[in-house]
Amino acid sequence: METDIAVRHHEPWNKGKLTGQKAPLRLQDIWAIRVRLQLKEHPRDLALFNLAIDSKLRACDLMNLRVRDVSHGERIATRTIILQQKTQRPVQFEITEPTRTSLMNWVKVAGLRSEDHLFPSRIDGSPHLSTRQYARIVHKWVSEIGLDTTCYGTHTMRRTKPTLIYRRTKNLRAVQILLGHTKLESTVRYLGVEVDDALEMAEQTEV
């Protein structure tokens, strides 16, 4: 008697997707998204977008933030320190004035308390937005300004400000500190600066 054995084929998670480093946003992209969120009056998404750019945090750390992590009493802090989950090392970041304004507005609109998660989930049993939900939100942002969503993701938000700072200053050490990397080599690979510099040099020597 023959026995039929069902063989399950598990498709890889990245089948049909482009993998690798996600592109950072350009200044015009940042402002395009920010203006759209302001016009649509989406206080949570505006606060999330601004803080993601300023903080340069990984998705897991950003989603786990509580109101008290970015505030002093009823005021949003100008600077704060977060313990990174992945490395268990502290990282400090500045909260710019536009971000402080959007955060204060979001906290007020949502009625959040000091101990509440900054970006709570609407799903029962989930205290805050998941990294998957955050990824969908980022894809929506970039899609609405006409960018290819396969080239952008949550790491786009982490890479954007350091990339802009590096292009302006060429100071890798400063970017390393901002990202909380232990090795400078990690920062070089993360930013892909060697490739960027080579392309920049090639453009300057075109005849």
Backbone bond lengths (Angstrom), bond angles and torsions (degrees), N, CA, C in turn:
res aa  C-N    CA-C-N  psi(-1)  N-CA   C-N-CA  omega(-1)  CA-C   N-CA-C  phi
1 M - - - 1.462 - - 1.529 109.22 -
2 E 1.319 114.79 126.54 1.450 119.12 -177.70 1.522 110.57 -86.13
3 T 1.265 115.79 142.42 1.467 121.37 179.04 1.515 109.21 -114.33
4 D 1.311 114.55 124.86 1.460 118.97 177.83 1.516 109.05 -80.78
5 I 1.297 115.55 125.32 1.455 120.81 179.48 1.522 108.58 -107.58
6 A 1.297 114.20 119.26 1.472 118.79 -179.97 1.519 109.21 -79.24
7 V 1.298 114.43 124.47 1.462 119.73 179.32 1.520 108.81 -105.82
8 R 1.297 115.17 122.42 1.459 119.93 -179.21 1.524 110.02 -92.07
9 H 1.304 114.13 130.39 1.459 119.41 178.07 1.529 108.39 -106.48
10 H 1.306 116.44 116.68 1.459 120.76 179.43 1.529 109.11 -94.84
11 E 1.320 115.02 119.07 1.455 119.22 178.81 1.523 109.30 -76.50
12 P 1.313 117.35 139.12 1.462 119.63 177.04 1.518 110.42 -62.20
13 W 1.360 115.96 147.50 1.457 120.29 -176.53 1.517 112.63 -61.93
14 N 1.348 116.07 -26.88 1.466 118.93 -175.39 1.520 113.84 -99.49
15 K 1.349 117.02 14.75 1.458 119.43 179.60 1.527 110.29 -63.00
16 G 1.315 115.66 127.27 1.454 120.69 178.63 1.512 114.48 79.39
17 K 1.349 116.59 5.48 1.451 120.16 -179.01 1.519 110.15 -115.38
18 L 1.320 115.25 151.51 1.454 120.45 174.56 1.517 108.39 -85.20
19 T 1.324 117.42 125.69 1.452 120.68 -179.22 1.523 109.62 -109.90
20 G 1.315 114.92 173.10 1.457 119.21 -178.29 1.515 110.54 112.27
21 Q 1.328 116.75 -173.41 1.449 121.39 -178.10 1.525 111.43 -62.46
22 K 1.328 114.39 139.08 1.456 120.22 176.52 1.514 109.71 -90.14
23 A 1.309 115.29 143.37 1.466 120.24 -176.58 1.524 111.08 -70.78
24 P 1.337 117.25 143.88 1.469 120.11 173.58 1.523 109.56 -76.59
25 L 1.308 116.53 161.33 1.458 121.04 175.67 1.522 109.78 -80.36
26 R 1.326 115.74 149.22 1.450 121.34 172.49 1.535 108.27 -88.40
27 L 1.321 116.27 165.66 1.468 119.72 -179.43 1.522 111.28 -56.95
28 Q 1.337 116.83 -41.74 1.462 119.12 -179.16 1.532 111.46 -66.63
29 D 1.340 116.38 -30.30 1.465 119.77 177.08 1.526 110.40 -69.02
30 I 1.334 115.39 -42.43 1.469 120.30 179.46 1.518 110.48 -57.97
31 W 1.327 115.65 -48.79 1.456 118.97 -178.03 1.528 112.53 -69.36
32 A 1.320 116.77 -33.47 1.468 119.86 178.05 1.530 110.71 -63.14
33 I 1.330 116.77 -45.02 1.466 120.89 178.98 1.520 110.44 -67.56
34 R 1.322 116.35 -45.18 1.470 121.05 -177.65 1.530 111.55 -60.17
35 V 1.327 116.61 -44.88 1.466 120.70 -179.26 1.526 111.00 -65.17
36 R 1.339 116.87 -40.30 1.468 120.35 178.61 1.526 110.79 -61.53
37 L 1.329 116.51 -43.04 1.466 120.32 -179.73 1.526 111.43 -67.28
38 Q 1.329 116.03 -35.03 1.463 119.81 177.38 1.528 110.89 -67.69
39 L 1.327 116.34 -44.11 1.464 120.69 -178.85 1.524 111.63 -66.62
40 K 1.348 116.14 -35.52 1.459 120.58 -179.88 1.528 112.20 -80.47
41 E 1.340 116.43 -7.76 1.468 122.43 -179.24 1.531 111.11 55.00
42 H 1.345 114.38 56.90 1.457 121.88 175.59 1.529 108.36 -107.29
43 P 1.327 118.05 85.28 1.471 120.53 -173.50 1.526 114.23 -61.88
44 R 1.332 117.82 -37.25 1.462 119.02 -179.73 1.521 110.72 -67.60
45 D 1.324 116.66 -48.38 1.463 119.90 -177.27 1.527 111.58 -66.22
46 L 1.323 117.06 -35.27 1.463 119.79 178.16 1.524 110.32 -65.82
47 A 1.339 116.74 -43.84 1.468 120.74 178.17 1.526 110.51 -64.90
48 L 1.329 116.53 -41.71 1.464 121.24 179.87 1.523 111.00 -64.20
49 F 1.315 116.55 -45.92 1.464 120.87 -179.83 1.528 111.10 -61.53
50 N 1.335 116.47 -49.82 1.455 120.48 -178.34 1.527 112.04 -62.14
51 L 1.325 116.46 -42.74 1.464 119.46 -178.59 1.526 111.45 -70.82
52 A 1.315 117.22 -35.09 1.467 120.66 177.79 1.527 110.70 -61.48
53 I 1.336 116.41 -41.42 1.458 120.89 178.60 1.529 110.31 -67.35
54 D 1.322 117.06 -48.53 1.473 121.62 -177.23 1.527 112.57 -65.31
55 S 1.324 116.71 -44.32 1.463 120.53 -169.97 1.522 113.47 -77.70
56 K 1.335 116.39 -31.79 1.470 120.93 -177.40 1.529 111.03 61.69
57 L 1.320 117.30 25.82 1.467 121.80 -177.35 1.521 111.25 -82.97
58 R 1.325 115.69 152.31 1.458 120.90 170.01 1.526 108.21 -64.86
59 A 1.320 115.80 156.95 1.463 120.87 -176.80 1.526 112.06 -55.58
60 C 1.337 117.37 -42.74 1.466 120.39 -177.54 1.525 111.58 -62.81
61 D 1.338 116.80 -39.39 1.462 120.37 179.82 1.525 111.29 -72.25
62 L 1.326 116.53 -39.60 1.465 121.03 -179.96 1.521 111.10 -63.82
63 M 1.334 116.91 -43.77 1.455 120.88 -178.12 1.537 112.44 -68.78
64 N 1.318 116.96 -25.24 1.463 121.02 -177.63 1.519 113.87 -87.50
65 L 1.310 117.85 -2.53 1.456 120.48 -178.84 1.526 111.49 -62.93
66 R 1.323 114.23 141.06 1.460 121.33 172.46 1.528 108.82 -108.77
67 V 1.316 115.89 162.71 1.466 120.17 -178.15 1.526 110.28 -56.04
68 R 1.330 116.85 -41.06 1.468 120.63 -177.64 1.532 112.62 -64.26
69 D 1.330 117.45 -20.65 1.467 120.49 -179.59 1.522 112.26 -70.91
70 V 1.318 116.86 -22.73 1.462 120.01 -176.51 1.526 112.40 -120.50
71 S 1.325 116.93 12.54 1.461 118.90 -175.69 1.517 112.49 -136.82
72 H 1.329 114.28 158.39 1.466 123.19 170.80 1.520 105.90 -122.47
73 G 1.318 116.28 101.66 1.458 119.22 -175.07 1.514 110.15 65.90
74 E 1.322 116.08 -122.64 1.462 120.32 -179.34 1.523 112.09 -95.92
75 R 1.314 116.85 3.98 1.468 120.54 -178.60 1.527 110.54 -107.77
76 I 1.336 115.96 142.66 1.454 121.04 174.03 1.528 108.08 -78.41
77 A 1.322 116.15 132.84 1.461 121.17 -176.87 1.530 111.32 -70.90
78 T 1.319 116.16 153.48 1.462 120.43 175.35 1.521 110.96 -84.52
79 R 1.339 116.25 -17.86 1.459 121.43 -179.53 1.524 108.77 -154.85
80 T 1.321 116.50 145.06 1.462 119.59 179.60 1.523 110.61 -148.72
81 I 1.323 116.06 165.21 1.464 122.49 179.69 1.527 108.59 -123.54
82 I 1.319 116.24 132.10 1.466 122.82 -178.89 1.526 109.60 -122.90
83 L 1.329 116.83 139.58 1.456 121.42 174.66 1.523 108.49 -86.12
84 Q 1.312 117.62 118.64 1.454 121.38 -177.55 1.527 111.31 -74.19
85 Q 1.329 116.19 134.65 1.457 120.60 -179.70 1.525 112.36 -65.84
86 K 1.317 116.66 -41.30 1.462 120.73 -174.37 1.518 112.65 -67.95
87 T 1.330 116.37 -44.42 1.464 120.72 -174.05 1.515 114.07 -103.81
88 Q 1.350 115.92 -14.35 1.467 120.84 -173.99 1.523 111.85 58.36
89 R 1.327 115.39 29.47 1.457 121.32 176.81 1.529 108.80 -116.03
90 P 1.342 117.16 143.22 1.464 119.31 179.57 1.523 111.43 -74.49
91 V 1.313 115.79 148.48 1.457 121.30 174.83 1.528 107.44 -136.67
92 Q 1.300 115.49 138.12 1.465 121.16 -177.73 1.518 110.26 -107.93
93 F 1.328 116.27 144.49 1.459 118.75 175.84 1.523 110.42 -147.85
94 E 1.323 113.83 154.84 1.457 121.71 178.81 1.524 109.53 -90.18
95 I 1.320 116.14 143.95 1.464 121.59 175.00 1.522 106.46 -110.13
96 T 1.312 116.33 108.82 1.461 120.75 -174.71 1.525 111.31 -71.13
97 E 1.314 115.22 165.21 1.470 120.37 -175.42 1.535 112.98 -58.92
98 P 1.362 119.45 -45.50 1.473 118.18 178.08 1.530 112.33 -60.69
99 T 1.328 116.02 -36.37 1.467 119.65 179.02 1.519 110.85 -69.28
100 R 1.322 117.41 -41.08 1.465 120.67 178.17 1.525 110.68 -60.81
101 T 1.333 115.59 -41.21 1.466 119.81 179.71 1.521 111.33 -63.78
102 S 1.335 116.57 -45.34 1.468 119.86 -178.71 1.527 111.36 -68.61
103 L 1.333 117.24 -35.36 1.466 120.46 177.15 1.522 111.47 -66.54
104 M 1.328 116.23 -44.79 1.459 120.22 179.24 1.522 110.74 -60.56
105 N 1.319 116.20 -41.96 1.463 120.48 178.81 1.521 110.85 -63.96
106 W 1.352 117.42 -43.17 1.454 121.09 -179.47 1.535 111.35 -65.40
107 V 1.315 117.50 -44.03 1.470 121.53 179.53 1.530 109.91 -60.25
108 K 1.330 115.94 -40.94 1.465 120.45 -179.86 1.525 111.31 -68.25
109 V 1.330 116.83 -47.66 1.473 121.67 -178.52 1.524 111.02 -61.84
110 A 1.349 116.40 -42.44 1.474 120.93 -177.14 1.526 112.58 -82.98
111 G 1.326 117.43 -9.65 1.459 120.30 -179.37 1.519 112.69 64.46
112 L 1.314 116.88 39.24 1.458 121.49 -176.33 1.521 111.23 -80.40
113 R 1.333 115.16 143.93 1.459 121.77 175.76 1.522 109.93 -99.91
114 S 1.307 116.69 168.70 1.459 122.07 -175.79 1.519 112.55 -54.69
115 E 1.340 117.27 -40.24 1.463 120.85 -176.11 1.530 113.92 -84.73
116 D 1.329 117.45 -6.11 1.467 120.81 -178.55 1.531 111.26 -75.02
117 H 1.338 114.94 152.10 1.456 119.06 172.01 1.531 108.54 -66.23
118 L 1.316 115.01 142.48 1.454 120.42 -175.65 1.526 111.94 -66.38
119 F 1.328 116.26 -34.19 1.463 120.37 179.79 1.530 109.43 -126.04
120 P 1.348 116.05 76.57 1.469 120.48 -177.01 1.520 112.28 -66.76
121 S 1.327 114.79 152.49 1.463 120.71 178.37 1.523 109.98 -90.21
122 R 1.310 115.19 151.98 1.467 120.17 175.80 1.519 110.94 -91.00
123 I 1.333 116.47 -2.04 1.463 121.42 -179.91 1.526 109.45 -88.35
124 D 1.323 116.86 129.62 1.457 121.11 179.26 1.520 110.68 -59.75
125 G 1.318 115.97 136.30 1.451 120.68 177.53 1.506 113.70 88.42
126 S 1.338 117.30 -6.80 1.461 121.04 178.35 1.529 108.31 -114.40
127 P 1.337 117.56 115.42 1.472 119.93 -174.83 1.519 114.61 -71.49
128 H 1.321 116.84 -23.27 1.460 119.88 -177.81 1.526 109.75 -149.56
129 L 1.318 116.54 167.94 1.461 120.54 176.34 1.526 109.68 -55.79
130 S 1.304 116.80 139.62 1.457 120.55 176.62 1.528 109.18 -83.48
131 T 1.316 116.22 163.77 1.461 119.72 177.78 1.529 110.59 -64.37
132 R 1.322 116.41 -30.03 1.472 120.06 177.67 1.536 110.38 -68.31
133 Q 1.341 116.05 -41.90 1.466 119.39 177.27 1.529 110.12 -63.69
134 Y 1.313 115.61 -41.27 1.465 120.87 178.38 1.525 110.62 -60.73
135 A 1.324 116.98 -41.69 1.460 121.10 179.21 1.528 110.99 -61.25
136 R 1.327 116.65 -40.44 1.470 120.31 178.68 1.532 110.73 -65.20
137 I 1.332 116.05 -38.31 1.460 120.48 179.18 1.532 110.19 -64.40
138 V 1.338 116.81 -44.35 1.464 120.92 178.88 1.522 110.63 -61.43
139 H 1.318 116.90 -43.66 1.469 120.62 178.74 1.528 111.16 -60.82
140 K 1.324 116.10 -36.44 1.464 119.72 178.31 1.523 110.29 -66.54
141 W 1.321 116.42 -42.38 1.470 120.32 179.19 1.525 111.33 -57.58
142 V 1.334 116.23 -51.83 1.466 119.50 -174.87 1.526 111.64 -70.76
143 S 1.325 115.70 -33.08 1.467 119.75 178.97 1.528 110.94 -64.70
144 E 1.320 116.33 -38.72 1.468 120.40 -176.07 1.524 113.02 -69.80
145 I 1.330 117.76 -17.80 1.470 118.56 175.89 1.529 111.06 -105.99
146 G 1.341 115.51 14.74 1.458 120.51 171.60 1.513 116.22 84.92
147 L 1.343 118.44 16.81 1.459 120.72 178.37 1.528 110.76 -90.23
148 D 1.314 116.70 155.73 1.456 123.38 178.80 1.527 108.97 -75.55
149 T 1.323 117.66 113.68 1.465 121.27 -174.71 1.531 112.71 -65.71
150 T 1.340 118.05 -20.01 1.464 118.93 178.85 1.527 111.76 -72.08
151 C 1.320 117.23 -16.39 1.472 121.17 -177.81 1.525 112.55 -96.28
152 Y 1.337 116.82 -5.64 1.460 120.27 -174.75 1.528 110.75 -131.46
153 G 1.320 116.07 151.78 1.460 120.81 179.97 1.521 110.03 -163.24
154 T 1.322 116.69 -165.52 1.457 119.89 -178.16 1.530 111.78 -63.24
155 H 1.337 117.31 -30.79 1.460 119.19 178.50 1.527 111.45 -71.21
156 T 1.332 116.20 -18.52 1.463 120.23 172.50 1.525 109.46 -56.63
157 M 1.327 115.59 -44.55 1.456 120.73 -177.44 1.525 111.17 -65.16
158 R 1.318 116.84 -36.44 1.467 121.37 179.18 1.531 111.32 -71.85
159 R 1.315 117.37 -34.60 1.462 121.40 -174.42 1.527 113.53 -84.84
160 T 1.332 117.72 -20.50 1.462 120.66 -169.00 1.535 113.92 -60.78
161 K 1.315 117.92 -57.36 1.466 119.51 -175.61 1.531 112.32 -67.00
162 P 1.356 118.52 -43.62 1.470 117.67 176.59 1.523 112.90 -58.32
163 T 1.336 117.06 -38.38 1.462 120.59 179.16 1.521 111.22 -64.80
164 L 1.337 116.19 -43.24 1.458 120.57 178.24 1.527 110.81 -63.66
165 I 1.335 116.43 -41.04 1.467 120.73 179.43 1.523 110.48 -65.02
166 Y 1.337 116.58 -43.40 1.464 119.64 -179.52 1.526 111.29 -63.79
167 R 1.313 116.58 -43.49 1.464 119.62 -178.94 1.520 111.52 -64.00
168 R 1.344 115.79 -29.32 1.459 119.75 -179.57 1.524 112.17 -82.65
169 T 1.346 117.17 -36.31 1.465 120.69 -171.75 1.521 114.77 -112.75
170 K 1.348 117.19 -23.63 1.468 123.08 -172.94 1.533 111.74 60.34
171 N 1.344 116.80 23.02 1.459 121.94 -177.78 1.529 109.81 -97.32
172 L 1.331 116.01 93.04 1.459 120.36 -178.16 1.522 112.54 -66.57
173 R 1.329 116.68 -36.87 1.466 120.86 -179.18 1.527 111.12 -60.74
174 A 1.322 116.13 -42.43 1.469 119.87 178.71 1.524 110.83 -63.15
175 V 1.320 116.24 -42.77 1.465 120.28 179.67 1.526 110.80 -65.90
176 Q 1.336 116.90 -37.53 1.464 121.34 176.91 1.528 110.88 -58.14
177 I 1.322 116.38 -44.09 1.461 120.81 179.36 1.523 110.97 -66.05
178 L 1.318 116.41 -42.53 1.462 120.72 -179.09 1.529 111.87 -62.14
179 L 1.329 116.27 -36.40 1.465 120.62 -179.14 1.525 112.86 -84.93
180 G 1.325 116.85 -14.18 1.460 119.98 -179.19 1.508 113.48 76.04
181 H 1.337 117.22 25.23 1.464 121.19 177.95 1.527 110.20 -78.51
182 T 1.330 116.18 142.80 1.469 119.94 177.88 1.516 111.54 -83.43
183 K 1.329 117.99 -26.84 1.462 121.84 -178.11 1.525 110.53 -121.29
184 L 1.322 115.07 138.84 1.455 120.25 179.31 1.524 111.04 -64.57
185 E 1.343 115.83 -31.71 1.462 119.95 179.53 1.530 111.05 -61.17
186 S 1.325 115.60 -34.24 1.465 119.75 179.15 1.522 110.42 -65.18
187 T 1.322 116.51 -38.78 1.457 121.09 178.78 1.519 111.16 -66.52
188 V 1.336 116.23 -41.08 1.469 121.04 178.40 1.519 110.52 -59.73
189 R 1.345 115.97 -47.20 1.470 119.95 -179.99 1.528 110.74 -66.81
190 Y 1.315 115.43 -39.81 1.466 120.37 -176.36 1.522 111.93 -63.00
191 L 1.337 115.66 -43.19 1.457 119.78 -178.68 1.516 112.89 -82.56
192 G 1.342 116.45 -20.45 1.453 119.62 -175.48 1.514 110.85 63.65
193 V 1.333 115.84 34.76 1.469 119.50 -172.30 1.511 112.69 -68.42
194 E 1.318 118.01 -28.79 1.457 119.25 -179.85 1.521 110.64 -63.22
195 V 1.339 115.61 -41.14 1.461 120.47 178.07 1.521 110.05 -66.97
196 D 1.335 115.96 -45.77 1.459 120.46 -179.05 1.527 111.33 -60.91
197 D 1.327 116.12 -43.10 1.464 119.96 -179.47 1.522 111.40 -64.90
198 A 1.334 116.64 -39.53 1.458 120.69 179.32 1.530 110.80 -63.35
199 L 1.329 116.30 -42.86 1.462 120.40 178.98 1.527 110.99 -65.33
200 E 1.348 115.22 -39.89 1.461 119.88 179.82 1.526 110.84 -63.64
201 M 1.319 115.88 -42.06 1.468 120.57 178.29 1.524 111.25 -64.82
202 A 1.340 115.82 -39.32 1.457 120.02 179.61 1.526 111.00 -64.13
203 E 1.345 115.88 -39.72 1.470 119.80 179.83 1.523 110.85 -65.15
204 Q 1.357 115.70 -36.78 1.461 119.83 -177.13 1.529 112.03 -73.52
205 T 1.344 116.95 -19.78 1.468 119.26 -176.78 1.529 112.43 -105.68
206 E 1.339 116.77 9.27 1.457 119.33 178.53 1.535 110.06 -66.06
207 V 1.338 115.73 143.02 1.469 119.71 179.75 1.522 109.99 -124.25
